[in-house]
Amino acid sequence: MNTVKKHDAGLIVAGVLLVLCAFLLFFAPGVALVTLTAIAGAAFLVSGVFDIVAYVRFRAAMSLSGWAVAYAALDIVVGLMLLVHPFAFAAVIPWVVGFFFALFGAVEIAGSLRIRKAGAPMWGWMLFSGIVSALCGLAFFVAPATLSIFLAVFVLMRGASLVVYGWNAGKALTL
């Protein structure tokens, strides 16, 4: 027998956690930029190390060029710079995050238009979420010092979206 769940608890829990995270960003905005910088630095560093390990292990089998090592080394250098001087590099993080949010919003807007054509019921919410995401991303370029507030709005929107998607998961599966 094929049963369809009415709700997706995982999406709902993830959404609620993002909403809680958004409130932390609202109430601790000064910590957000430096924390994001340190997290990005750790991610670049780990990525670079794993890329070098992958190059050494698979260079012959995958015909990897020296550019792969150069890219990995650049990841390590950027990661170390962000980790060693998070206060100094926190100034550029709003533009990097802004680009990501604007791109994410554009992809979500395009996705909403595609699922609208398919007749899915949640396309309007997805369109609204994409517009809010894109506007937050663009706002980082205009007023980078407000990153934590706009990040809180973005995270709040993503959390609310996940709750809506999780609550309506059964409807989407019956299409």
C-alpha positions as CSV (number, residue, x, y, z in Angstrom):
1,M,0.0,0.0,0.0
2,N,1.3,3.4,-1.0
3,T,0.7,6.0,1.8
4,V,1.5,9.7,1.4
5,K,2.6,11.7,4.5
6,K,0.5,14.8,5.1
7,H,3.5,16.7,6.4
8,D,7.3,16.5,6.3
9,A,8.5,16.9,9.8
10,G,12.1,17.2,8.8
11,L,11.4,20.3,6.7
12,I,9.3,21.8,9.5
13,V,12.0,21.2,12.1
14,A,14.7,22.7,9.8
15,G,12.4,25.7,9.2
16,V,11.8,26.3,12.9
17,L,15.6,26.1,13.6
18,L,16.2,28.7,10.9
19,V,13.5,31.0,12.3
20,L,15.3,30.7,15.7
21,C,18.6,31.4,14.1
22,A,17.1,34.5,12.5
23,F,16.1,35.9,15.9
24,L,19.6,35.4,17.1
25,L,20.9,37.4,14.1
26,F,18.4,40.2,15.0
27,F,19.5,40.4,18.6
28,A,23.3,39.9,18.1
29,P,24.1,41.7,14.8
30,G,27.6,42.7,15.8
31,V,28.8,39.1,16.0
32,A,27.3,38.1,12.6
33,L,30.0,39.5,10.2
34,V,33.0,38.2,12.1
35,T,31.4,34.8,12.7
36,L,30.5,34.5,9.0
37,T,34.0,35.5,8.0
38,A,35.5,32.8,10.3
39,I,33.1,30.1,9.0
40,A,33.9,31.0,5.4
41,G,37.6,30.9,6.2
42,A,37.3,27.5,7.7
43,A,35.3,26.3,4.7
44,F,37.9,27.6,2.3
45,L,40.8,26.0,4.3
46,V,39.1,22.6,4.5
47,S,38.1,22.7,0.8
48,G,41.7,23.6,-0.2
49,V,43.2,20.8,1.9
50,F,40.7,18.2,0.5
51,D,41.4,19.5,-3.1
52,I,45.1,19.0,-2.7
53,V,44.6,15.5,-1.2
54,A,42.2,14.6,-4.1
55,Y,44.8,16.0,-6.6
56,V,47.6,13.8,-5.2
57,R,45.4,10.7,-5.1
58,F,43.6,11.1,-8.4
59,R,45.8,13.2,-10.7
60,A,46.8,10.4,-13.0
61,A,43.4,8.7,-13.1
62,M,41.5,11.9,-13.8
63,S,44.1,13.7,-15.8
64,L,44.1,16.7,-13.4
65,S,46.2,19.7,-14.4
66,G,48.4,21.9,-12.3
67,W,45.5,24.4,-12.2
68,A,43.7,22.1,-9.8
69,V,46.6,22.5,-7.3
70,A,46.7,26.3,-7.9
71,Y,43.0,26.5,-7.2
72,A,43.4,24.4,-4.0
73,A,46.4,26.5,-2.9
74,L,44.3,29.7,-3.4
75,D,41.5,28.2,-1.3
76,I,44.0,27.6,1.5
77,V,45.4,31.1,1.3
78,V,42.0,32.7,1.3
79,G,40.9,30.5,4.2
80,L,43.9,31.4,6.3
81,M,43.5,35.1,5.5
82,L,39.9,35.0,6.6
83,L,40.7,33.0,9.8
84,V,43.8,35.0,10.8
85,H,42.1,38.5,10.2
86,P,38.4,38.0,10.5
87,F,37.8,41.6,11.5
88,A,39.6,43.0,8.5
89,F,37.9,40.7,6.0
90,A,34.5,41.0,7.5
91,A,34.1,44.2,5.4
92,V,33.9,42.2,2.1
93,I,31.6,39.5,3.4
94,P,28.5,41.5,2.7
95,W,29.3,41.7,-1.0
96,V,30.0,38.0,-1.2
97,V,26.9,37.0,0.7
98,G,24.9,39.6,-1.3
99,F,25.9,38.0,-4.5
100,F,24.9,34.6,-3.3
101,F,21.5,35.8,-2.0
102,A,20.7,37.7,-5.2
103,L,21.7,34.6,-7.3
104,F,19.7,32.3,-5.0
105,G,16.6,34.6,-5.2
106,A,16.9,34.7,-9.0
107,V,17.0,30.9,-9.2
108,E,14.1,30.6,-6.8
109,I,12.1,33.1,-8.9
110,A,12.8,31.1,-12.0
111,G,11.9,27.8,-10.2
112,S,8.6,29.3,-9.0
113,L,7.7,30.2,-12.6
114,R,8.5,26.6,-13.7
115,I,6.4,25.0,-11.0
116,R,3.6,27.4,-11.7
117,K,3.5,26.0,-15.3
118,A,3.4,22.5,-13.7
119,G,0.4,23.5,-11.6
120,A,2.0,23.2,-8.2
121,P,0.1,25.0,-5.5
122,M,3.1,26.6,-3.7
123,W,4.5,28.7,-6.6
124,G,3.3,32.0,-5.2
125,W,5.1,31.5,-1.9
126,M,8.2,30.4,-3.7
127,L,8.1,33.5,-6.0
128,F,7.6,35.8,-2.9
129,S,10.5,34.1,-1.1
130,G,12.7,34.5,-4.2
131,I,11.9,38.2,-4.5
132,V,12.7,38.8,-0.8
133,S,16.0,36.8,-1.2
134,A,17.0,38.8,-4.3
135,L,16.2,42.1,-2.6
136,C,18.2,41.2,0.5
137,G,21.1,40.3,-1.7
138,L,20.9,43.6,-3.5
139,A,20.6,45.5,-0.2
140,F,24.0,44.2,0.9
141,F,25.6,46.1,-2.0
142,V,23.8,49.3,-1.1
143,A,24.2,49.1,2.7
144,P,26.8,46.4,3.6
145,A,26.7,47.3,7.3
146,T,23.2,46.0,7.6
147,L,24.2,42.5,6.6
148,S,23.1,40.9,9.9
149,I,19.6,42.4,9.7
150,F,19.1,41.4,6.1
151,L,20.7,38.0,6.8
152,A,18.1,37.6,9.6
153,V,15.3,38.5,7.1
154,F,16.7,36.0,4.6
155,V,17.1,33.2,7.2
156,L,13.6,34.0,8.6
157,M,12.2,33.8,5.1
158,R,14.0,30.5,4.4
159,G,12.8,29.1,7.7
160,A,9.2,30.1,7.0
161,S,9.5,28.6,3.5
162,L,10.7,25.3,4.9
163,V,7.8,25.2,7.4
164,V,5.3,26.0,4.6
165,Y,6.9,23.4,2.2
166,G,7.0,20.8,5.0
167,W,3.4,21.5,6.0
168,N,2.2,21.1,2.4
169,A,4.5,18.2,1.4
170,G,1.6,15.8,1.0
171,K,-0.1,18.2,-1.4
172,A,3.0,18.4,-3.6
173,L,3.4,14.6,-3.7
174,T,-0.1,14.0,-4.9
175,L,0.4,16.1,-8.1
